[in-house]
Amino acid sequence: MAGLYLEDFTPGMVVRHALRKTITESDNVLFSAMTLNPQPLHIDFDFAEKSEWGKPLVNSLLTLGLMIGISVHETTLGTTVANLGMGETAFPHPLFHGDTIRVETEVKTVRESRSRPDRGIVAFEHRAYNQHEVLVARCLRQAMILKRPD
C-alpha cells in the first residue's frame, strides 16, 4: 500500500499532493443530485446568474470530499483504520466550474493510541487551492492510523 504508517508521520510534515482535479459542471450537478442537495446556487444556472456570484458555485461538500480524497494516495491509503472527526472546516473562497484544485496536507500532531498498541492518531490540516493559488478550503481532520507491522 502507498499509505504511510504512524511512524512515518512527524508534526510539521507537509505533503504537496501530485493529483489535481479540474471540477466540471457535470461533477457539481451529479454530486448535488446524488446527495439530494437542491440548492439552486449549485444546479440552477438562471438562479445563480442572478446571485452575487453570477454563476453556479461548486458544492462545498464536493470540495471537502475532493480535498480529503486527493490526500489519500500519498498519506493514508491502506493504513487508515478510521476517520475520527473533521473540525474547523472553512471555505474562504468559492470554486466554480472549470477551476482546478490542488491540495497540501500538514501533519499537526501524532500520538500512539492509549488503548490499541497497533495504531495511533494523526491530526491533519488539509488545504485546497485553486489554479490561482487562492485558498478555497481548509479542514482539520483526525484519523486512526496503523503502526508498521512487526
Protein Blocks (a to p, Z undefined) as FASTA:
>chain_A
ZZdcfklpcghiacddfbdcdddfklmmmmmmmnopabfklmmmklmmmmmnopacddfk
lmmmmmmmmmmmmmmgopafbdfbdchiacfbccdehiacddddddfbdcddfklmkbcc
dddddddddfkopafbdcddddddddddZZ
